[in-house]
C-alpha cells in the first residue's frame, strides 16, 4: 500500500508538472489541458484511495501486533508462575534432603506390606516412588485406626477408674459396718471363741492350730498365708506341749467365772516374799503352745550380709498379752534388737494399762518392766497389733488414755513387720561393720563418707574410741537405786494381824504408780549403747560421749562434749565491770574453779551434731547407716574451727552484717564452712 501510494503520488506530480508546463507554453486553455486536468483529478482520487488503504493496513497490522503481544504476555505469566513453583518446590526439596530426625518411625516391612496388598495397590516394584507412596498411605491408615482404638481404650479406662473409685469408697465404709457387726456378735464370740481352722491350713496342723489362743492363732494364720501367697522362705511352726495345751483348754472350758463382789467378802492377808515371787511367776506363765517364726534375709541380698532372725511368740494367759523373744542365726546376743522396731515401742512395759493393777498384791507399785530374765519375751505393741488385739494406747500419767487411738489403727500389717525386721537385720549388720571400722580409728584415719570433703577439720585428731556401755549401766543402776521408792506398798488401815479390810484394799487401786515420760525414757536408755572418744588439737582436748540408740539410724546418735584440757587463749582487752554484782562474779569464779562452768561453744557444737548433722548428711548423699561417721567428721571440723577462734588463728567468717545477736548460739555454718550464727 505504501509503494502504491508513492507510485500514484509520483504519477500525479508528473501529470501536474506537464499540465503546468502546457499552460505556461500556450497561455490559454485548450482541450488537451482539460483532458490533462481530468487525469490529474483521477490520479488525485487514486492517491486518496491509496492513502486510505495504507491507514487501514496500518490499523490491521496494529491489531495483529496487539493480539500477538497478548499471547506473549500470557506465555510470560505462565513462565513466571512456573518459576515461582520451581523455587518453592526447590526449597521444600532442600528441606526434605536436609532433614535429620531423631526418631525414625518404623514402617511396615516390605514383605508384610506385599502380603496384604495386590500388585495394583502397590503401584510398581520395590523402591519406586509409587510403591513407597502407597506404602506410606497404608501405614498412615493403620496408624489412624490405632489412634482411634487408643482413644476408645482411654475412655474405657476412665470408665473403669470411676467404677473402681466408687467401689473403693464402698469398701472403705465396710470397716465401720464390720466393727458394728463385731460388737453385736460379742455374745456369740463368747460361745464360739475361735472359728474353725481355715482350709488353707495343712490338715495335720489344723487340730494343733485349734489349741492355740486367739492372738497366736491369728499370727499363725497370717504367717502361713504370707508364706503361701508370696512364696517366700518365711516359715512358721507350732511348738510346745500339746497334751498340756489340751488339758489347759479343757480347764478353761469348765472354769466357773467368779461371782461379782464375792472377793470383797474375803479377808486378804499380807503375803511373804515366797508367796509374792510365786504369784509374780504365775502372772508371766505362758500358754503351753508357742509359735516360732523364721525370717531369712532377702534373696537378692548378697550372702552373709544379714542374719536370719527367729521370733518366738508366746501368750501370757493372765496378763492377756503377746510377748516376743528373738534369736539371730549368728548366735550373737542382742537383748534389745527389736527395740523401737516401730516408733515409740520399746517393749519394756505392758501395752495393757490394766496389768499395772495386777501387781498391786505383789511387791511393787511400779509397772512391770519386762526383760529376758523375768518373762519369756517382751510385749511389743506391734505383736499385739499382728495378734488382732485392740488395747488402748498406753500414755503414762494420762487419765484419759481410754480415749486414745487403738493399736489396730497403727497400720502395722504382717508384710510391714517382715519388711521392718529385714531392714533391721540389714542395718544391724551395717552398724556392726561400721563399729569394726571405728575400732581401728586409733591406728587408721576416720573412714570417708559422702559429704566429708568439705569437713576438713585441719589439725584436729580423734582417738581413744571405746565402748563404755557397761560402765554407764552401772552408774545408771546406782542412780536408779537412790531414786527408787520403797518396794513395799504401805496401805493405811492395816491392823495388827496384818489384815486389810476390803474397803481399804479397793481404795489401794488409786495408789498404783504410773511412770512418767522421763522415767520411760531413762529406762529405754538402758538398751542403748554408749561410746567415748577424745578430740584433740594442739594442747586442747575434749571428751565426747556418744549415745547410740537402738532405733539408729532413724534416731540420730546423741553427743555430749566436755573439755578435758585447755591451752593458751588469745589475749582479750581488759575492762572493768562496774555494774556487775560482785557476788555474781564470785559465784562464777567458784564454778570455774570447781569445773562446773558451761562452755557455750561446746554446747553449740553439740546442737550442730545432734540437731543439724542428720539433715546435712542426707542432703550430702551420705547413707543413713553411716550417719555416725558423718557426725564424727562434723565434730572434728567444728572443734578445729573452735580452737582456731579461741587461740586467735585466722578464720574465714562471712556474714551479711557486722557482729551477731548474742542471744543466739554461735554455730557452724555449712554454707560458709565457718562458725557463724544459724538463723
Buried (B, 14 or more C-beta within 10 A) or exposed (E): BEEBBEEBBEBBEEBBEBBEEBBEEEEEEEEEBEEBBEBBEEBBEBBEBBBEBBEEEEEEEEEEEEEEEEEEEEEEEEEEEEEEEEEEEEEEEEEEEEEEEEEEEEEBEBEEBBEEBEEEEBBEEEEEEEBBEBBEEBBEEEEEEEEEEEEEEEEEEEEEEEEEEEEEEEEEEEEEEEEEEEEEEEEEEEEEEBEEBEEEBEEEBEEBBBBBBBBBBBBBBBBBBBBEEEEBEBBBEBEBEBEEBBEBBEEEEEEEEEEEEEEEEEEBEEBEEEBBEEBBEEBBBBBBBBBBBBBBBBEEBEEEEBBBBBBBBBBBBEBBBBBBBBBBBBEEEBBBBBBBBBEEBBBBBBBBBEBBEBBBBBBBBBBBBBBEEEBBBBBBBBBBBBBBBEBBBBBBEEEEBEEBEEBBEBEBBBEBBBEBBBBBBBBBBBBEEBBEEBEEBEEEEBBEBEBBEEBBBEBBBBEBBEBBBEEBBEEBEEEBEEEEEEEEBEBEEEEEEEBBBBEBBEBBEEEBBBBEEEBBEBBBBBBBBBBBBBBBBBEBBBBBBBBBBBBBBBBBBBBBBEBEEEEEEEEEEEEEEEEEEEEEEEEEEEEEEEEEEEBEBBBBBBBBBBEBBBEBBBEBEBBBBBBBBBBBBBBBBBBBBBBBBBBEBEEEBEEEEEEEEEEEBBBBBBEEBBBBBBE
